[in-house]
Amino acid sequence: MIRVLIADDHAVVRRGLVSILGAEPDINIVGEARDGLEAINQAVELEPDVILMDILMPGCDGLEATAALAHHLPQTRVLILTVSDREEDLFQAVRFGARGYLLKSASIDEIVAAIRRVAEGEAILSPYIAGKLLDQFRREQSPNASLSARETEVLALVGEGLTNHEIADRLIIAESTVKTYLQRLLDKLHLENRAQAIAYAVSHGLIEKIRYNLVGKQAKD
């Protein structure tokens, strides 16, 4: 079961999410919070797997709560669900450690799928939100970092949304080795987390380059 805490200052939204998500066979709603501070306190007590976090809440908002939770409860993953499509909120959420960012216009199926994938350790961004990140990283990041061939492969597979376990299976290497490559490439590219790595891989066309190289290699073989 995926243990989920819902943090939103609107009671109607919370109750709706509790009712809909609680009907899923693999999701257990363990608590509700009305603001960021309450979310932090409940998370410390309940240790949920995923927190569905609004940003615009009174007092301690969702961004402050996300930063605090990343420090105190790194095993708990924050999935932002908000009406805010402001670039500042998006970038701050990613920098503070959020594992996903969805707008409240997302369908319930998209929200459920995102919770499951975030619980598995993936990073989730809607296409619209990913586009905003790509624009930002095109401005900020240099494509000339000296990644090794294997680091580039790992980055491309991260960009496809694969987990470390799936990448290990694809490349026939140990999962611990994937983690080592991932940390190295994050350091080299000055990226902070998996969500930023996904945006970088897509913005620099690494996924298509790797696919092209693999197809060419298979043709020669």
CYANA upper distance limits for C-alpha pairs under 8 A (distance plus 0.5 A):
  1 MET  CA     25 PRO  CA      8.40
  1 MET  CA     26 ASP  CA      5.19
  1 MET  CA     27 ILE  CA      5.99
  1 MET  CA     28 ASN  CA      6.76
  2 ILE  CA     26 ASP  CA      6.48
  2 ILE  CA     27 ILE  CA      5.27
  2 ILE  CA     28 ASN  CA      6.38
  2 ILE  CA     48 PRO  CA      8.43
  2 ILE  CA     49 ASP  CA      6.64
  2 ILE  CA     50 VAL  CA      7.90
  2 ILE  CA    116 ARG  CA      8.04
  2 ILE  CA    119 ALA  CA      7.47
  3 ARG  CA     27 ILE  CA      6.72
  3 ARG  CA     28 ASN  CA      5.45
  3 ARG  CA     29 ILE  CA      6.49
  3 ARG  CA     30 VAL  CA      6.58
  3 ARG  CA     48 PRO  CA      5.41
  3 ARG  CA     49 ASP  CA      5.58
  3 ARG  CA     50 VAL  CA      6.93
  4 VAL  CA     27 ILE  CA      7.44
  4 VAL  CA     28 ASN  CA      6.53
  4 VAL  CA     29 ILE  CA      5.34
  4 VAL  CA     30 VAL  CA      6.29
  4 VAL  CA     31 GLY  CA      7.73
  4 VAL  CA     48 PRO  CA      5.97
  4 VAL  CA     49 ASP  CA      6.55
  4 VAL  CA     50 VAL  CA      5.44
  4 VAL  CA     51 ILE  CA      6.14
  4 VAL  CA     52 LEU  CA      7.63
  5 LEU  CA     29 ILE  CA      6.50
  5 LEU  CA     30 VAL  CA      6.19
  5 LEU  CA     31 GLY  CA      5.39
  5 LEU  CA     32 GLU  CA      6.27
  5 LEU  CA     33 ALA  CA      8.08
  5 LEU  CA     39 ALA  CA      8.29
  5 LEU  CA     43 ALA  CA      7.94
  5 LEU  CA     48 PRO  CA      6.66
  5 LEU  CA     50 VAL  CA      6.96
  5 LEU  CA     51 ILE  CA      5.21
  5 LEU  CA     52 LEU  CA      6.71
  6 ILE  CA     14 ARG  CA      7.17
  6 ILE  CA     17 LEU  CA      8.32
  6 ILE  CA     18 VAL  CA      8.22
  6 ILE  CA     29 ILE  CA      8.08
  6 ILE  CA     31 GLY  CA      6.92
  6 ILE  CA     32 GLU  CA      5.36
  6 ILE  CA     33 ALA  CA      6.67
  6 ILE  CA     39 ALA  CA      8.47
  6 ILE  CA     51 ILE  CA      6.36
  6 ILE  CA     52 LEU  CA      5.39
  6 ILE  CA     53 MET  CA      6.87
  7 ALA  CA     14 ARG  CA      7.89
  7 ALA  CA     32 GLU  CA      6.29
  7 ALA  CA     33 ALA  CA      4.95
  7 ALA  CA     34 ARG  CA      6.34
  7 ALA  CA     35 ASP  CA      6.86
  7 ALA  CA     36 GLY  CA      7.67
  7 ALA  CA     39 ALA  CA      6.48
  7 ALA  CA     51 ILE  CA      7.61
  7 ALA  CA     52 LEU  CA      6.54
  7 ALA  CA     53 MET  CA      5.42
  7 ALA  CA     54 ASP  CA      6.53
  8 ASP  CA     13 VAL  CA      7.60
  8 ASP  CA     14 ARG  CA      6.60
  8 ASP  CA     32 GLU  CA      8.34
  8 ASP  CA     33 ALA  CA      6.79
  8 ASP  CA     34 ARG  CA      5.77
  8 ASP  CA     35 ASP  CA      6.82
  8 ASP  CA     53 MET  CA      7.07
  8 ASP  CA     54 ASP  CA      5.74
  8 ASP  CA     57 MET  CA      7.45
  9 ASP  CA     14 ARG  CA      8.33
  9 ASP  CA     33 ALA  CA      7.91
  9 ASP  CA     34 ARG  CA      4.84
  9 ASP  CA     35 ASP  CA      6.26
  9 ASP  CA     54 ASP  CA      8.34
  9 ASP  CA     57 MET  CA      6.18
  9 ASP  CA     58 PRO  CA      8.03
 10 HIS  CA     14 ARG  CA      6.86
 10 HIS  CA     34 ARG  CA      7.79
 11 ALA  CA     15 ARG  CA      6.55
 11 ALA  CA     34 ARG  CA      8.31
 12 VAL  CA     16 GLY  CA      6.57
 13 VAL  CA     17 LEU  CA      6.66
 14 ARG  CA     18 VAL  CA      6.54
 14 ARG  CA     32 GLU  CA      7.66
 15 ARG  CA     19 SER  CA      6.57
 16 GLY  CA     20 ILE  CA      6.65
 17 LEU  CA     21 LEU  CA      6.10
 17 LEU  CA     22 GLY  CA      8.19
 18 VAL  CA     22 GLY  CA      5.92
 18 VAL  CA     29 ILE  CA      7.02
 19 SER  CA     23 ALA  CA      7.02
 20 ILE  CA     24 GLU  CA      7.89
 21 LEU  CA     27 ILE  CA      7.14
 21 LEU  CA     28 ASN  CA      8.47
 21 LEU  CA     29 ILE  CA      8.04
 21 LEU  CA    112 VAL  CA      7.57
 22 GLY  CA     27 ILE  CA      6.54
 22 GLY  CA     28 ASN  CA      6.43
 22 GLY  CA     29 ILE  CA      6.44
 23 ALA  CA     27 ILE  CA      8.14
 30 VAL  CA     46 LEU  CA      7.75
 30 VAL  CA     48 PRO  CA      7.69
 31 GLY  CA     42 GLN  CA      7.76
 31 GLY  CA     46 LEU  CA      8.34
 32 GLU  CA     39 ALA  CA      8.09
 33 ALA  CA     38 GLU  CA      5.81
 33 ALA  CA     39 ALA  CA      5.57
 33 ALA  CA     42 GLN  CA      7.92
 34 ARG  CA     38 GLU  CA      6.89
 34 ARG  CA     39 ALA  CA      7.86
 34 ARG  CA     57 MET  CA      8.13
 35 ASP  CA     39 ALA  CA      6.72
 35 ASP  CA     57 MET  CA      5.95
 35 ASP  CA     58 PRO  CA      6.78
 35 ASP  CA     59 GLY  CA      7.51
 35 ASP  CA     60 CYS  CA      6.78
 35 ASP  CA     61 ASP  CA      6.89
 35 ASP  CA     62 GLY  CA      7.87
 36 GLY  CA     40 ILE  CA      6.74
 36 GLY  CA     57 MET  CA      7.47
 36 GLY  CA     59 GLY  CA      7.92
 36 GLY  CA     60 CYS  CA      5.23
 36 GLY  CA     61 ASP  CA      5.47
 36 GLY  CA     62 GLY  CA      5.76
 36 GLY  CA     64 GLU  CA      7.57
 36 GLY  CA     65 ALA  CA      5.44
 37 LEU  CA     41 ASN  CA      6.78
 37 LEU  CA     59 GLY  CA      8.26
 37 LEU  CA     60 CYS  CA      6.05
 37 LEU  CA     61 ASP  CA      8.34
 37 LEU  CA     65 ALA  CA      7.10
 38 GLU  CA     42 GLN  CA      6.52
 39 ALA  CA     43 ALA  CA      6.39
 39 ALA  CA     65 ALA  CA      7.65
 40 ILE  CA     44 VAL  CA      6.72
 40 ILE  CA     65 ALA  CA      6.72
 40 ILE  CA     68 ALA  CA      8.01
 40 ILE  CA     69 LEU  CA      7.09
 41 ASN  CA     45 GLU  CA      6.93
 42 GLN  CA     46 LEU  CA      6.27
 42 GLN  CA     47 GLU  CA      8.25
 43 ALA  CA     47 GLU  CA      5.48
 43 ALA  CA     48 PRO  CA      6.68
 44 VAL  CA     73 LEU  CA      7.86
 47 GLU  CA     73 LEU  CA      8.39
 47 GLU  CA     76 THR  CA      7.40
 48 PRO  CA     76 THR  CA      6.70
 49 ASP  CA     75 GLN  CA      7.84
 49 ASP  CA     76 THR  CA      5.54
 49 ASP  CA     77 ARG  CA      6.70
 49 ASP  CA    119 ALA  CA      6.79
 50 VAL  CA     76 THR  CA      6.25
 50 VAL  CA     77 ARG  CA      5.29
 50 VAL  CA     78 VAL  CA      6.22
 50 VAL  CA     79 LEU  CA      7.40
 50 VAL  CA    115 ILE  CA      7.50
 50 VAL  CA    118 VAL  CA      7.88
 50 VAL  CA    119 ALA  CA      6.73
 51 ILE  CA     76 THR  CA      7.76
 51 ILE  CA     77 ARG  CA      6.76
 51 ILE  CA     78 VAL  CA      5.33
 51 ILE  CA     79 LEU  CA      6.50
 52 LEU  CA     78 VAL  CA      6.76
 52 LEU  CA     79 LEU  CA      5.51
 52 LEU  CA     80 ILE  CA      6.39
 52 LEU  CA     81 LEU  CA      6.80
 53 MET  CA     62 GLY  CA      6.57
 53 MET  CA     78 VAL  CA      7.09
 53 MET  CA     79 LEU  CA      6.47
 53 MET  CA     80 ILE  CA      5.22
 53 MET  CA     81 LEU  CA      6.18
 53 MET  CA     82 THR  CA      8.12
 54 ASP  CA     61 ASP  CA      8.41
 54 ASP  CA     62 GLY  CA      6.09
 54 ASP  CA     80 ILE  CA      6.36
 54 ASP  CA     81 LEU  CA      5.68
 54 ASP  CA     82 THR  CA      5.54
 55 ILE  CA     61 ASP  CA      6.14
 55 ILE  CA     62 GLY  CA      4.49
 55 ILE  CA     63 LEU  CA      6.46
 55 ILE  CA     80 ILE  CA      7.63
 55 ILE  CA     81 LEU  CA      8.01
 55 ILE  CA     82 THR  CA      6.46
 55 ILE  CA     84 SER  CA      8.09
 56 LEU  CA     61 ASP  CA      6.35
 56 LEU  CA     62 GLY  CA      7.05
 56 LEU  CA     82 THR  CA      7.96
 56 LEU  CA     84 SER  CA      8.35
 57 MET  CA     61 ASP  CA      5.28
 57 MET  CA     62 GLY  CA      7.12
 60 CYS  CA     64 GLU  CA      6.71
 60 CYS  CA     65 ALA  CA      7.22
 61 ASP  CA     65 ALA  CA      6.82
 62 GLY  CA     66 THR  CA      6.47
 63 LEU  CA     67 ALA  CA      6.81
 63 LEU  CA     89 ASP  CA      8.21
 63 LEU  CA     92 GLN  CA      7.56
 63 LEU  CA     93 ALA  CA      6.38
 63 LEU  CA     96 PHE  CA      7.71
 64 GLU  CA     68 ALA  CA      6.81
 65 ALA  CA     69 LEU  CA      6.56
 66 THR  CA     70 ALA  CA      6.59
 66 THR  CA     78 VAL  CA      7.19
 66 THR  CA     93 ALA  CA      7.74
 66 THR  CA     96 PHE  CA      6.70
 66 THR  CA     97 GLY  CA      7.19
 66 THR  CA     98 ALA  CA      7.04
 67 ALA  CA     71 HIS  CA      7.07
 67 ALA  CA     96 PHE  CA      5.22
 67 ALA  CA     97 GLY  CA      7.02
 68 ALA  CA     72 HIS  CA      6.70
 69 LEU  CA     73 LEU  CA      5.51
 69 LEU  CA     74 PRO  CA      7.06
 69 LEU  CA     76 THR  CA      7.98
 70 ALA  CA     74 PRO  CA      5.22
 70 ALA  CA     76 THR  CA      8.18
 70 ALA  CA     96 PHE  CA      7.55
 70 ALA  CA     97 GLY  CA      6.33
 77 ARG  CA     98 ALA  CA      7.43
 77 ARG  CA     99 ARG  CA      6.66
 77 ARG  CA    118 VAL  CA      7.37
 77 ARG  CA    119 ALA  CA      7.47
 78 VAL  CA     97 GLY  CA      8.07
 78 VAL  CA     98 ALA  CA      5.47
 78 VAL  CA     99 ARG  CA      6.16
 78 VAL  CA    100 GLY  CA      7.46
 79 LEU  CA     98 ALA  CA      6.50
 79 LEU  CA     99 ARG  CA      6.19
 79 LEU  CA    100 GLY  CA      5.15
 79 LEU  CA    101 TYR  CA      6.45
 79 LEU  CA    102 LEU  CA      8.13
 79 LEU  CA    114 ALA  CA      8.46
 79 LEU  CA    115 ILE  CA      7.78
 79 LEU  CA    118 VAL  CA      7.80
 80 ILE  CA     93 ALA  CA      8.26
 80 ILE  CA     98 ALA  CA      7.33
 80 ILE  CA     99 ARG  CA      8.46
 80 ILE  CA    100 GLY  CA      6.43
 80 ILE  CA    101 TYR  CA      5.11
 80 ILE  CA    102 LEU  CA      6.46
 81 LEU  CA    101 TYR  CA      6.72
 81 LEU  CA    102 LEU  CA      5.44
 81 LEU  CA    103 LEU  CA      6.01
 81 LEU  CA    104 LYS  CA      6.35
 82 THR  CA    101 TYR  CA      8.43
 82 THR  CA    102 LEU  CA      7.06
 82 THR  CA    103 LEU  CA      5.49
 82 THR  CA    104 LYS  CA      5.80
 83 VAL  CA    103 LEU  CA      5.90
 83 VAL  CA    104 LYS  CA      5.86
 83 VAL  CA    105 SER  CA      8.04
 84 SER  CA     89 ASP  CA      7.66
 84 SER  CA    103 LEU  CA      7.49
 85 ASP  CA     89 ASP  CA      7.79
 85 ASP  CA     90 LEU  CA      7.54
 85 ASP  CA    103 LEU  CA      7.67
 85 ASP  CA    129 ILE  CA      8.08
 86 ARG  CA     90 LEU  CA      6.94
 87 GLU  CA     91 PHE  CA      6.55
 87 GLU  CA    132 LYS  CA      7.45
 88 GLU  CA     92 GLN  CA      6.54
 89 ASP  CA     93 ALA  CA      6.49
 90 LEU  CA     94 VAL  CA      6.82
 90 LEU  CA    101 TYR  CA      7.79
 90 LEU  CA    129 ILE  CA      8.19
 90 LEU  CA    133 LEU  CA      8.46
 91 PHE  CA     95 ARG  CA      6.56
 91 PHE  CA    133 LEU  CA      7.92
 92 GLN  CA     96 PHE  CA      6.39
 93 ALA  CA     97 GLY  CA      6.90
 93 ALA  CA     98 ALA  CA      5.92
 93 ALA  CA    101 TYR  CA      8.36
 94 VAL  CA     98 ALA  CA      5.61
 94 VAL  CA     99 ARG  CA      7.64
 94 VAL  CA    100 GLY  CA      8.29
 94 VAL  CA    193 ASN  CA      8.27
 94 VAL  CA    195 ALA  CA      7.48
 94 VAL  CA    196 GLN  CA      7.92
 95 ARG  CA    192 GLU  CA      7.17
 95 ARG  CA    193 ASN  CA      8.28
 97 GLY  CA    193 ASN  CA      7.72
 99 ARG  CA    118 VAL  CA      6.97
 99 ARG  CA    122 GLU  CA      7.74
 99 ARG  CA    123 ALA  CA      5.40
 99 ARG  CA    124 ILE  CA      6.94
 99 ARG  CA    194 ARG  CA      8.33
 99 ARG  CA    195 ALA  CA      7.20
100 GLY  CA    114 ALA  CA      8.14
100 GLY  CA    118 VAL  CA      7.58
100 GLY  CA    123 ALA  CA      5.92
100 GLY  CA    124 ILE  CA      4.80
100 GLY  CA    125 LEU  CA      6.01
100 GLY  CA    195 ALA  CA      7.98
101 TYR  CA    124 ILE  CA      7.01
101 TYR  CA    125 LEU  CA      5.83
101 TYR  CA    126 SER  CA      7.52
101 TYR  CA    129 ILE  CA      7.79
102 LEU  CA    106 ALA  CA      7.20
102 LEU  CA    111 ILE  CA      8.24
102 LEU  CA    124 ILE  CA      8.50
102 LEU  CA    125 LEU  CA      6.95
102 LEU  CA    126 SER  CA      6.47
102 LEU  CA    129 ILE  CA      8.06
103 LEU  CA    126 SER  CA      8.45
106 ALA  CA    110 GLU  CA      6.60
106 ALA  CA    111 ILE  CA      7.20
107 SER  CA    111 ILE  CA      6.92
108 ILE  CA    112 VAL  CA      6.62
109 ASP  CA    113 ALA  CA      6.57
110 GLU  CA    114 ALA  CA      6.52
111 ILE  CA    115 ILE  CA      6.71
112 VAL  CA    116 ARG  CA      6.89
113 ALA  CA    117 ARG  CA      6.71
114 ALA  CA    118 VAL  CA      6.44
114 ALA  CA    124 ILE  CA      6.79
115 ILE  CA    119 ALA  CA      6.51
116 ARG  CA    120 GLU  CA      6.91
117 ARG  CA    121 GLY  CA      7.05
117 ARG  CA    122 GLU  CA      5.91
117 ARG  CA    123 ALA  CA      7.90
117 ARG  CA    124 ILE  CA      7.90
118 VAL  CA    122 GLU  CA      5.33
118 VAL  CA    123 ALA  CA      6.43
118 VAL  CA    124 ILE  CA      7.27
120 GLU  CA    163 THR  CA      8.33
121 GLY  CA    163 THR  CA      7.38
122 GLU  CA    161 GLY  CA      7.30
122 GLU  CA    162 LEU  CA      7.93
122 GLU  CA    163 THR  CA      6.63
122 GLU  CA    194 ARG  CA      8.33
123 ALA  CA    161 GLY  CA      7.86
123 ALA  CA    194 ARG  CA      6.77
123 ALA  CA    195 ALA  CA      5.82
124 ILE  CA    195 ALA  CA      7.70
125 LEU  CA    129 ILE  CA      6.44
125 LEU  CA    130 ALA  CA      6.06
125 LEU  CA    195 ALA  CA      8.19
126 SER  CA    130 ALA  CA      6.47
127 PRO  CA    131 GLY  CA      6.59
128 TYR  CA    132 LYS  CA      7.17
129 ILE  CA    133 LEU  CA      6.98
130 ALA  CA    134 LEU  CA      6.61
130 ALA  CA    199 ALA  CA      7.06
131 GLY  CA    135 ASP  CA      6.80
132 LYS  CA    136 GLN  CA      6.92
133 LEU  CA    137 PHE  CA      6.64
133 LEU  CA    196 GLN  CA      8.33
133 LEU  CA    199 ALA  CA      6.78
134 LEU  CA    138 ARG  CA      6.52
134 LEU  CA    199 ALA  CA      5.96
134 LEU  CA    200 TYR  CA      7.41
134 LEU  CA    202 VAL  CA      8.03
134 LEU  CA    203 SER  CA      6.01
135 ASP  CA    139 ARG  CA      7.07
135 ASP  CA    203 SER  CA      8.45
136 GLN  CA    140 GLU  CA      6.77
137 PHE  CA    141 GLN  CA      5.81
137 PHE  CA    199 ALA  CA      7.86
137 PHE  CA    200 TYR  CA      7.11
137 PHE  CA    203 SER  CA      8.05
138 ARG  CA    142 SER  CA      8.25
138 ARG  CA    203 SER  CA      7.20
141 GLN  CA    189 LEU  CA      7.99
142 SER  CA    189 LEU  CA      8.43
143 PRO  CA    204 HIS  CA      7.39
145 ALA  CA    188 LYS  CA      7.04
145 ALA  CA    189 LEU  CA      6.79
146 SER  CA    188 LYS  CA      7.96
147 LEU  CA    151 GLU  CA      6.25
147 LEU  CA    152 THR  CA      6.51
147 LEU  CA    185 LEU  CA      7.18
147 LEU  CA    188 LYS  CA      7.92
148 SER  CA    152 THR  CA      6.65
149 ALA  CA    153 GLU  CA      6.82
150 ARG  CA    154 VAL  CA      6.73
150 ARG  CA    181 TYR  CA      8.21
151 GLU  CA    155 LEU  CA      6.61
151 GLU  CA    181 TYR  CA      6.13
151 GLU  CA    182 LEU  CA      7.58
151 GLU  CA    184 ARG  CA      8.27
151 GLU  CA    185 LEU  CA      6.71
152 THR  CA    156 ALA  CA      6.64
152 THR  CA    206 LEU  CA      8.00
153 GLU  CA    157 LEU  CA      6.78
153 GLU  CA    210 ILE  CA      7.20
154 VAL  CA    158 VAL  CA      6.64
154 VAL  CA    167 ILE  CA      7.52
154 VAL  CA    178 VAL  CA      7.64
154 VAL  CA    181 TYR  CA      7.57
154 VAL  CA    182 LEU  CA      7.37
155 LEU  CA    159 GLY  CA      6.67
155 LEU  CA    182 LEU  CA      7.63
155 LEU  CA    185 LEU  CA      7.99
155 LEU  CA    197 ALA  CA      7.35
155 LEU  CA    198 ILE  CA      8.08
155 LEU  CA    201 ALA  CA      6.73
155 LEU  CA    206 LEU  CA      8.25
156 ALA  CA    160 GLU  CA      6.99
156 ALA  CA    198 ILE  CA      8.47
156 ALA  CA    201 ALA  CA      6.15
156 ALA  CA    202 VAL  CA      8.42
156 ALA  CA    206 LEU  CA      5.90
156 ALA  CA    207 ILE  CA      5.28
156 ALA  CA    210 ILE  CA      7.41
157 LEU  CA    161 GLY  CA      7.19
157 LEU  CA    162 LEU  CA      6.38
157 LEU  CA    167 ILE  CA      7.02
157 LEU  CA    207 ILE  CA      7.60
158 VAL  CA    162 LEU  CA      5.87
158 VAL  CA    163 THR  CA      7.55
158 VAL  CA    164 ASN  CA      8.49
158 VAL  CA    167 ILE  CA      8.23
158 VAL  CA    194 ARG  CA      8.04
158 VAL  CA    197 ALA  CA      7.62
158 VAL  CA    198 ILE  CA      6.50
158 VAL  CA    201 ALA  CA      8.25
159 GLY  CA    197 ALA  CA      7.30
159 GLY  CA    198 ILE  CA      4.60
159 GLY  CA    199 ALA  CA      7.54
159 GLY  CA    200 TYR  CA      8.30
159 GLY  CA    201 ALA  CA      5.72
159 GLY  CA    202 VAL  CA      6.69
159 GLY  CA    207 ILE  CA      7.28
160 GLU  CA    198 ILE  CA      7.95
160 GLU  CA    207 ILE  CA      7.56
161 GLY  CA    198 ILE  CA      7.92
162 LEU  CA    166 GLU  CA      6.22
162 LEU  CA    167 ILE  CA      6.63
163 THR  CA    167 ILE  CA      6.66
164 ASN  CA    168 ALA  CA      6.60
164 ASN  CA    175 GLU  CA      6.54
164 ASN  CA    178 VAL  CA      6.70
164 ASN  CA    179 LYS  CA      7.45
165 HIS  CA    169 ASP  CA      6.85
165 HIS  CA    175 GLU  CA      6.14
166 GLU  CA    170 ARG  CA      6.65
167 ILE  CA    171 LEU  CA      6.61
167 ILE  CA    175 GLU  CA      8.19
167 ILE  CA    178 VAL  CA      7.62
168 ALA  CA    172 ILE  CA      6.03
168 ALA  CA    173 ILE  CA      5.46
168 ALA  CA    174 ALA  CA      6.11
168 ALA  CA    175 GLU  CA      5.61
168 ALA  CA    177 THR  CA      8.40
168 ALA  CA    178 VAL  CA      6.74
169 ASP  CA    173 ILE  CA      7.24
173 ILE  CA    177 THR  CA      7.13
173 ILE  CA    178 VAL  CA      7.83
174 ALA  CA    178 VAL  CA      7.12
175 GLU  CA    179 LYS  CA      6.95
176 SER  CA    180 THR  CA      6.88
177 THR  CA    181 TYR  CA      6.78
178 VAL  CA    182 LEU  CA      6.53
179 LYS  CA    183 GLN  CA      6.65
180 THR  CA    184 ARG  CA      6.74
181 TYR  CA    185 LEU  CA      6.72
182 LEU  CA    186 LEU  CA      6.65
183 GLN  CA    187 ASP  CA      6.71
184 ARG  CA    188 LYS  CA      6.70
185 LEU  CA    189 LEU  CA      6.50
186 LEU  CA    190 HIS  CA      6.24
186 LEU  CA    191 LEU  CA      5.34
186 LEU  CA    192 GLU  CA      7.06
186 LEU  CA    193 ASN  CA      7.73
186 LEU  CA    197 ALA  CA      7.64
187 ASP  CA    191 LEU  CA      6.97
191 LEU  CA    196 GLN  CA      6.56
191 LEU  CA    197 ALA  CA      7.06
192 GLU  CA    196 GLN  CA      7.15
193 ASN  CA    197 ALA  CA      6.97
194 ARG  CA    198 ILE  CA      6.72
195 ALA  CA    199 ALA  CA      6.95
196 GLN  CA    200 TYR  CA      6.64
197 ALA  CA    201 ALA  CA      6.61
198 ILE  CA    202 VAL  CA      6.80
199 ALA  CA    203 SER  CA      6.49
200 TYR  CA    204 HIS  CA      6.63
201 ALA  CA    205 GLY  CA      6.74
201 ALA  CA    206 LEU  CA      5.73
201 ALA  CA    207 ILE  CA      7.08
202 VAL  CA    206 LEU  CA      6.82
202 VAL  CA    207 ILE  CA      7.06
205 GLY  CA    209 LYS  CA      6.79
206 LEU  CA    210 ILE  CA      6.58
207 ILE  CA    211 ARG  CA      6.79
208 GLU  CA    212 TYR  CA      6.56
209 LYS  CA    213 ASN  CA      6.71
210 ILE  CA    214 LEU  CA      6.65
211 ARG  CA    215 VAL  CA      6.64
212 TYR  CA    216 GLY  CA      6.65
213 ASN  CA    217 LYS  CA      6.62
214 LEU  CA    218 GLN  CA      6.63
215 VAL  CA    219 ALA  CA      6.68
216 GLY  CA    220 LYS  CA      6.89
217 LYS  CA    221 ASP  CA      6.76
